[in-house]
Amino acid sequence: MGSNLTDVINRWASLPSNYSEAALGMNLMPLIWDAIGLNFNQITTGNLGAGAGLKPDYLIYNKLNEPPRIVVEIKKRTQLFYDAQEQGFSDFCQQQKLYKDAIGYNSTGNNGIKQYLDNTKVPLDYLAAYGWVFNGDFFQVWRRVDGLVFPLTPVLKVTAANFSKLLHQLEYCLTPQRALVTAIWNQKGGVAKTTNTINLGAALATEGKKVLLIDLDPQTDLTRGLKARIIVKDCLHKCIDKLQLKDYKSAKDILISAVQVRKFKTTDSQHFSLSVLPIEENELKNFKKESVDFPDRLKRSFIEKMIKLLSDDYHYVFIDASPTIDVLSVGMLASCDTVLIPVDFDKKSLHHAGGVDKFIPRLRNARVEKGEFPVAPWNLGLVFSNCPAEKGNILQNHINETIKELKFTGKPYKTELKIYAQTKVAEFSQVPVICWHKSPITKLYKNLAREVFLNHNFIDN
């Protein structure tokens, strides 16, 4: 008979406050694996097939002829973590060597989640979609999408009340992986938010990724920028009517019928496509209006559900929304896994980026308090857009000083998107600039796609 939640909690509660990795592996982990329905042949040990030290404690498989779903790093239980309070536990863990070792922050070798999910170190056959760290008192899930690695949750305290959450998170990791949902967003307008959304999506599409672009901005610049047309009238409200009835299949059918696939050809005769979900300008404007019968809290939840319904069918979903804080932009942010913040060489755009940087963890903490999962969004960092050909040392120093003053936690990416006339030509032509394969801006967008998403990129803010 399989273990149940009570069995796992009782075994965990009986463990001493100082307990070795080996003892945890022998006396607790089998009950956890059993409780989530794993068979013994789905759990293996051994190295990841490359490099000295790439040897996690467990690899969890759905099928042995596919890459593992979860790579697991177990650490010993210590009195320090046992005694730590649940309040402020995440901040506490991030200062402790044992937790840092589990993630791989302190590693001079290859012995943490950061290394186990590194697509430059681990062959594809051994590259897991998720990483899990556990020591009997802390647990955390990390996610990998291509080269990007980020937390799926903050690090949480193991308690009897939290054990069902722990098991649910592991079960989630065994389900098919949904799209990475990203907003390219700043509260400052004029920073190439929509242009970057279109062309980063296009750059990923040319790499064989299935990409959906959702236009939640009442200005509908993304829709016009790709010459998309409205296929389903009142799509948003029709979908919400079905969601209110919990008729998720019909709601998804409405969304799918509203999605338009735009096909493009590059100047070297390559083909790629982008899926676009356009929504009527007036419908978005009306949705934003305050209503006693339809409060913003409920509207935001429906935005989240809509995006979740679509995310199973794509590798990447990008959402475009207004720079103003309103029900659409907050619903978008609550639906995202990650937020990439576009700025230019302008103090105002950096100031507003600092505001987004501080808003993201507040939104995440609110989701933790509500017990929502996955816990998101996470800060992908800064991308500089509309850059002059030469900025000089004085301007660069001002930028560096401003970022430091703002205590910005995300990384600034090396790829800077310069101003080229070809971008404007593409806008007039209503196609991505990626279609001109030899254009310098095309190279920059492809470099940025690799730097942010395709090459190994570890983020934790």
C-alpha positions as CSV (number, residue, x, y, z in Angstrom):
1,M,0.0,0.0,0.0
2,G,1.3,3.4,-0.9
3,S,2.3,5.9,1.7
4,N,-0.2,8.7,2.5
5,L,0.4,12.2,3.7
6,T,-0.1,11.2,7.4
7,D,2.6,8.5,7.1
8,V,5.1,11.0,5.6
9,I,4.4,13.6,8.2
10,N,4.7,11.1,11.1
11,R,8.0,9.8,9.8
12,W,9.3,13.3,9.3
13,A,8.2,14.4,12.8
14,S,10.1,11.4,14.3
15,L,13.5,12.5,12.8
16,P,16.1,14.1,15.0
17,S,17.1,17.7,14.5
18,N,20.6,16.7,13.3
19,Y,20.3,14.0,10.7
20,S,22.7,13.0,7.9
21,E,21.9,13.1,4.1
22,A,22.3,9.3,4.0
23,A,19.8,8.8,6.8
24,L,17.3,11.2,5.2
25,G,17.7,9.3,2.0
26,M,17.1,5.9,3.7
27,N,14.4,6.7,6.1
28,L,12.3,9.6,4.7
29,M,12.7,9.9,0.9
30,P,11.2,6.5,0.1
31,L,8.0,7.5,1.8
32,I,7.9,10.8,-0.2
33,W,8.5,9.1,-3.5
34,D,5.8,6.6,-2.6
35,A,3.3,9.3,-1.6
36,I,3.5,11.0,-5.0
37,G,3.1,7.6,-6.8
38,L,6.6,6.9,-8.1
39,N,7.7,3.4,-8.9
40,F,11.2,2.3,-7.9
41,N,12.3,2.2,-11.5
42,Q,11.5,5.9,-11.9
43,I,14.1,6.9,-9.3
44,T,17.8,6.5,-10.2
45,T,21.1,7.7,-8.8
46,G,24.4,8.3,-10.6
47,N,26.1,11.1,-12.4
48,L,24.7,13.3,-15.2
49,G,27.0,11.9,-17.8
50,A,29.5,14.7,-18.0
51,G,32.2,16.2,-15.8
52,A,33.5,15.3,-12.4
53,G,31.1,16.0,-9.5
54,L,27.9,16.2,-11.6
55,K,26.3,13.6,-9.3
56,P,22.9,14.6,-7.8
57,D,21.3,12.5,-5.1
58,Y,18.4,11.4,-7.3
59,L,17.1,11.6,-10.8
60,I,13.3,11.3,-11.1
61,Y,11.8,10.1,-14.4
62,N,8.4,9.8,-16.0
63,K,9.8,7.5,-18.6
64,L,13.3,6.0,-18.6
65,N,13.7,6.6,-22.4
66,E,13.2,10.4,-21.8
67,P,15.3,12.9,-19.9
68,P,14.6,13.1,-16.2
69,R,11.9,15.4,-14.9
70,I,13.5,16.3,-11.6
71,V,17.0,16.4,-10.4
72,V,17.3,16.3,-6.6
73,E,19.9,17.6,-4.2
74,I,19.5,16.4,-0.5
75,K,21.4,18.1,2.3
76,K,21.8,17.1,6.0
77,R,19.4,18.3,8.6
78,T,20.9,20.6,11.2
79,Q,19.8,22.2,14.4
80,L,20.2,25.7,12.9
81,F,17.5,25.1,10.2
82,Y,15.4,23.1,12.6
83,D,15.2,26.0,15.1
84,A,14.6,28.7,12.4
85,Q,11.2,30.4,12.4
86,E,8.9,30.1,9.5
87,Q,8.5,33.9,9.4
88,G,11.5,35.3,7.4
89,F,12.7,31.8,6.6
90,S,13.5,32.5,3.0
91,D,15.8,35.4,3.8
92,F,17.4,33.3,6.6
93,C,18.2,30.4,4.2
94,Q,19.7,32.7,1.6
95,Q,22.4,33.6,4.1
96,Q,23.3,30.1,5.1
97,K,26.1,28.0,3.5
98,L,24.2,24.7,3.5
99,Y,21.4,26.2,1.4
100,K,23.9,28.0,-0.9
101,D,25.7,24.7,-1.4
102,A,22.5,22.9,-2.3
103,I,21.8,25.5,-5.0
104,G,25.4,25.7,-6.1
105,Y,26.2,29.3,-5.3
106,N,29.4,28.4,-3.4
107,S,30.4,25.6,-5.8
108,T,33.8,25.5,-7.3
109,G,32.8,22.2,-8.8
110,N,29.5,20.9,-10.1
111,N,27.5,19.9,-7.0
112,G,24.3,22.0,-6.9
113,I,21.1,22.6,-8.7
114,K,22.7,25.5,-10.6
115,Q,25.1,23.1,-12.2
116,Y,22.7,20.2,-12.6
117,L,20.4,22.3,-14.8
118,D,23.2,23.9,-16.8
119,N,22.7,23.1,-20.5
120,T,26.3,23.8,-21.2
121,K,27.5,21.1,-18.8
122,V,24.8,18.4,-18.9
123,P,23.9,16.4,-22.0
124,L,20.3,16.7,-23.2
125,D,19.6,13.1,-22.3
126,Y,20.3,13.9,-18.6
127,L,19.0,17.5,-18.5
128,A,16.0,17.8,-16.1
129,A,13.1,20.3,-16.4
130,Y,13.1,20.9,-12.6
131,G,15.5,20.9,-9.7
132,W,14.5,20.2,-6.1
133,V,16.5,20.9,-2.9
134,F,15.5,19.4,0.5
135,N,17.1,18.9,3.9
136,G,14.2,18.0,6.1
137,D,13.7,21.7,7.1
138,F,13.9,23.6,3.7
139,F,12.5,22.8,0.3
140,Q,12.5,24.6,-3.0
141,V,11.7,23.9,-6.6
142,W,13.7,25.4,-9.5
143,R,12.6,25.3,-13.2
144,R,14.7,25.1,-16.4
145,V,13.4,26.3,-19.8
146,D,16.1,25.8,-22.5
147,G,19.0,27.6,-20.8
148,L,17.1,29.8,-18.4
149,V,17.0,28.5,-14.8
150,F,14.9,30.3,-12.1
151,P,13.0,29.4,-8.9
152,L,9.5,28.1,-9.2
153,T,9.0,28.9,-5.6
154,P,10.9,30.8,-2.8
155,V,12.6,28.5,-0.4
156,L,10.1,27.4,2.2
157,K,10.2,25.9,5.7
158,V,9.1,22.3,6.1
159,T,6.3,22.0,8.5
160,A,3.5,19.5,9.1
161,A,1.1,22.0,7.6
162,N,3.4,22.6,4.5
163,F,3.9,18.9,3.7
164,S,0.9,18.7,1.4
165,K,2.3,21.7,-0.5
166,L,5.7,20.0,-0.8
167,L,4.1,16.9,-2.3
168,H,1.9,18.9,-4.6
169,Q,4.9,20.8,-6.0
170,L,6.7,17.5,-6.7
171,E,3.6,16.2,-8.4
172,Y,3.4,19.4,-10.5
173,C,6.9,18.8,-11.7
174,L,5.9,15.4,-13.1
175,T,3.2,16.9,-15.3
176,P,3.9,18.1,-18.9
177,Q,5.8,21.4,-18.8
178,R,3.8,24.5,-19.9
179,A,5.1,27.5,-21.7
180,L,7.4,30.0,-20.1
181,V,5.2,33.1,-19.8
182,T,7.1,36.4,-20.0
183,A,6.2,40.1,-19.9
184,I,8.6,42.6,-21.4
185,W,7.3,45.5,-19.4
186,N,8.2,48.9,-17.8
187,Q,6.0,51.6,-16.2
188,K,7.8,54.0,-18.6
189,G,6.5,54.2,-22.1
190,G,8.7,54.6,-25.2
191,V,11.2,52.0,-24.3
192,A,10.5,49.6,-27.2
193,K,8.3,47.3,-25.1
194,T,6.1,46.2,-28.0
195,T,9.0,46.1,-30.5
196,N,11.0,43.9,-28.2
197,T,8.1,41.6,-27.6
198,I,7.5,41.0,-31.3
199,N,11.2,40.5,-32.2
200,L,12.3,38.5,-29.2
201,G,9.4,36.2,-29.9
202,A,10.4,36.1,-33.6
203,A,14.0,35.3,-32.7
204,L,12.9,32.3,-30.7
205,A,10.5,31.2,-33.4
206,T,13.4,31.1,-35.9
207,E,15.0,28.7,-33.5
208,G,12.1,26.3,-33.8
209,K,10.2,27.4,-30.7
210,K,6.4,27.7,-30.7
211,V,5.6,31.2,-29.6
212,L,2.4,33.0,-28.7
213,L,2.1,36.8,-28.4
214,I,-0.9,38.1,-26.4
215,D,-1.9,41.8,-26.8
216,L,-3.5,43.1,-23.6
217,D,-2.6,46.8,-24.3
218,P,-5.7,48.9,-25.3
219,Q,-3.4,50.7,-27.8
220,T,-3.1,47.3,-29.7
221,D,0.3,48.2,-31.1
222,L,1.3,44.6,-31.2
223,T,-1.8,43.6,-33.1
224,R,-1.2,46.3,-35.7
225,G,2.6,45.6,-35.8
226,L,2.0,42.1,-37.0
227,K,-1.1,42.9,-39.2
228,A,-3.2,40.6,-37.1
229,R,-6.9,40.8,-37.3
230,I,-9.8,40.2,-34.9
231,I,-11.2,36.8,-35.6
232,V,-13.6,36.4,-32.6
233,K,-15.6,39.4,-31.5
234,D,-15.9,40.0,-27.7
235,C,-13.3,37.2,-27.2
236,L,-12.4,38.3,-23.7
237,H,-16.0,38.4,-22.4
238,K,-17.1,35.2,-24.1
239,C,-14.1,33.4,-22.5
240,I,-14.9,34.9,-19.1
241,D,-18.5,33.8,-19.3
242,K,-17.3,30.2,-19.8
243,L,-14.7,30.5,-17.0
244,Q,-17.4,31.7,-14.6
245,L,-19.3,28.4,-15.4
246,K,-16.0,26.5,-14.9
247,D,-16.4,25.3,-18.5
248,Y,-12.7,25.3,-19.2
249,K,-12.8,23.4,-22.4
250,S,-15.2,25.8,-24.0
251,A,-13.2,28.8,-22.7
252,K,-10.0,27.3,-24.2
253,D,-11.8,26.6,-27.5
254,I,-12.8,30.3,-27.7
255,L,-9.3,31.4,-27.1
256,I,-7.8,29.0,-29.6
257,S,-10.3,30.1,-32.3
258,A,-9.3,33.8,-31.6
259,V,-5.6,33.1,-32.1
260,Q,-4.2,34.0,-35.5
261,V,-1.1,32.3,-36.9
262,R,1.1,34.8,-38.8
263,K,3.6,33.3,-41.2
264,F,6.8,35.1,-42.2
265,K,9.7,34.6,-44.7
266,T,13.2,35.8,-44.1
267,T,15.4,37.3,-46.8
268,D,17.4,34.0,-46.9
269,S,14.1,32.1,-47.6
270,Q,13.6,30.6,-44.2
271,H,10.1,30.4,-42.8
272,F,8.8,30.9,-39.3
273,S,5.4,31.7,-37.6
274,L,4.1,33.5,-34.6
275,S,0.7,32.9,-33.0
276,V,-1.0,36.2,-32.0
277,L,-4.0,36.6,-29.7
278,P,-5.5,40.1,-30.6
279,I,-8.3,41.6,-28.5
280,E,-10.4,44.5,-29.5
281,E,-9.4,47.9,-28.3
282,N,-12.9,48.8,-26.9
283,E,-13.2,45.5,-25.2
284,L,-9.9,46.0,-23.3
285,K,-10.9,49.6,-22.4
286,N,-14.3,48.4,-21.1
287,F,-12.6,45.6,-19.2
288,K,-10.5,48.1,-17.3
289,K,-13.5,50.1,-16.1
290,E,-14.4,49.7,-12.4
291,S,-17.5,47.7,-11.6
292,V,-19.1,46.7,-8.3
293,D,-20.4,43.5,-9.9
294,F,-17.1,42.6,-11.5
295,P,-14.3,43.7,-9.1
296,D,-10.7,44.0,-10.2
297,R,-9.6,41.0,-8.0
298,L,-12.0,38.7,-10.0
299,K,-10.8,40.3,-13.3
300,R,-7.2,39.5,-12.5
301,S,-8.0,35.9,-11.7
302,F,-9.7,35.5,-15.0
303,I,-6.7,36.9,-16.9
304,E,-4.5,34.4,-15.1
305,K,-6.8,31.5,-16.0
306,M,-7.0,32.5,-19.6
307,I,-3.2,32.6,-20.0
308,K,-2.9,29.3,-18.1
309,L,-5.3,27.7,-20.6
310,L,-3.2,28.7,-23.5
311,S,0.3,28.1,-22.0
312,D,0.1,24.3,-22.4
313,D,0.3,24.6,-26.2
314,Y,3.5,26.7,-26.6
315,H,7.1,26.9,-25.6
316,Y,7.0,30.6,-25.0
317,V,4.2,33.1,-24.3
318,F,4.9,36.9,-24.4
319,I,2.3,39.4,-23.2
320,D,2.2,43.0,-24.1
321,A,0.3,45.4,-21.8
322,S,0.0,49.1,-21.0
323,P,2.8,50.7,-19.0
324,T,0.2,52.0,-16.5
325,I,-0.6,50.0,-13.4
326,D,-4.2,48.8,-14.0
327,V,-6.2,45.5,-13.8
328,L,-4.8,44.3,-17.2
329,S,-1.1,44.9,-16.4
330,V,-1.4,43.5,-12.8
331,G,-3.3,40.5,-14.1
332,M,-0.5,40.1,-16.7
333,L,2.3,40.3,-14.1
334,A,0.5,37.8,-11.8
335,S,0.3,35.4,-14.8
336,C,3.9,35.6,-15.7
337,D,6.8,33.4,-14.8
338,T,9.3,36.1,-15.6
339,V,9.5,39.9,-16.4
340,L,12.1,41.4,-18.7
341,I,12.4,45.1,-18.1
342,P,13.2,47.3,-21.1
343,V,15.0,50.6,-20.5
344,D,16.9,53.1,-22.6
345,F,19.8,55.4,-21.7
346,D,17.4,57.6,-19.8
347,K,17.2,58.2,-16.0
348,K,13.4,58.2,-16.1
349,S,13.2,54.7,-17.6
350,L,15.8,53.4,-15.1
351,H,13.8,55.0,-12.2
352,H,10.6,53.2,-13.4
353,A,12.5,50.0,-13.8
354,G,13.5,50.3,-10.2
355,G,9.8,50.5,-9.3
356,V,9.1,47.3,-11.3
357,D,12.0,45.6,-9.5
358,K,10.5,46.4,-6.1
359,F,6.9,45.5,-7.2
360,I,7.8,42.0,-8.4
361,P,8.8,40.6,-5.0
362,R,5.8,42.2,-3.4
363,L,3.5,40.5,-5.8
364,R,5.3,37.2,-5.3
365,N,5.1,37.5,-1.5
366,A,1.3,38.1,-1.8
367,R,1.0,34.9,-3.8
368,V,3.0,33.0,-1.1
369,E,0.6,34.3,1.6
370,K,-2.4,33.1,-0.4
371,G,-0.8,29.7,-0.9
372,E,-0.8,30.1,-4.7
373,F,1.5,27.9,-6.9
374,P,3.6,28.4,-8.9
375,V,4.9,31.4,-7.1
376,A,5.8,34.1,-9.7
377,P,6.9,36.4,-11.3
378,W,10.7,36.6,-11.2
379,N,12.9,39.4,-12.5
380,L,14.8,38.5,-15.7
381,G,16.7,41.7,-15.6
382,L,17.3,44.8,-17.8
383,V,17.5,45.0,-21.6
384,F,18.8,48.3,-23.0
385,S,16.8,49.4,-26.1
386,N,16.9,52.4,-28.4
387,C,20.6,52.7,-27.8
388,P,22.8,55.2,-29.7
389,A,25.7,53.7,-31.6
390,E,28.2,55.2,-29.1
391,K,27.3,56.1,-25.6
392,G,30.7,56.9,-24.2
393,N,32.2,56.4,-20.7
394,I,30.4,59.4,-19.1
395,L,26.9,58.2,-19.9
396,Q,27.8,54.6,-19.0
397,N,29.1,55.8,-15.6
398,H,25.8,57.6,-15.0
399,I,23.9,54.5,-15.9
400,N,26.0,52.3,-13.6
401,E,25.6,54.8,-10.7
402,T,21.8,55.0,-11.2
403,I,21.4,51.2,-11.1
404,K,23.5,51.1,-8.0
405,E,21.5,53.9,-6.3
406,L,18.2,52.1,-7.1
407,K,19.6,48.9,-5.6
408,F,18.3,47.1,-8.7
409,T,18.5,43.3,-8.1
410,G,18.2,42.0,-11.7
411,K,21.1,41.7,-14.1
412,P,21.7,44.1,-17.0
413,Y,22.2,42.1,-20.2
414,K,25.3,42.6,-22.3
415,T,23.3,42.7,-25.6
416,E,22.2,46.3,-26.2
417,L,19.6,46.9,-28.9
418,K,20.8,49.8,-31.0
419,I,18.7,52.1,-33.2
420,Y,18.6,51.0,-36.8
421,A,16.4,52.3,-39.6
422,Q,15.5,48.7,-40.5
423,T,13.4,48.5,-37.3
424,K,11.2,51.3,-38.6
425,V,11.0,49.7,-42.1
426,A,9.8,46.5,-40.4
427,E,7.1,48.4,-38.5
428,F,5.8,50.0,-41.7
429,S,5.9,46.6,-43.3
430,Q,4.1,45.0,-40.2
431,V,6.6,42.2,-39.9
432,P,9.3,41.4,-37.4
433,V,12.7,42.9,-38.2
434,I,14.1,39.4,-37.9
435,C,12.8,38.9,-41.5
436,W,15.9,40.8,-42.7
437,H,18.4,38.1,-41.8
438,K,21.6,40.2,-42.5
439,S,20.4,43.3,-40.6
440,P,22.6,44.2,-37.6
441,I,19.5,44.6,-35.4
442,T,18.4,41.0,-36.3
443,K,21.8,39.8,-35.0
444,L,21.3,41.7,-31.8
445,Y,17.8,40.3,-31.2
446,K,19.1,36.8,-31.9
447,N,22.0,37.4,-29.5
448,L,19.6,38.6,-26.8
449,A,17.4,35.6,-27.3
450,R,20.4,33.4,-26.7
451,E,21.7,35.4,-23.8
452,V,18.3,35.5,-21.9
453,F,16.6,32.2,-22.9
454,L,18.7,29.7,-24.8
455,N,22.1,29.8,-23.2
456,H,22.6,29.1,-19.5
457,N,21.2,32.0,-17.6
458,F,20.7,31.6,-13.8
459,I,18.4,34.1,-12.1
460,D,17.0,34.3,-8.6
461,N,15.5,37.8,-8.0
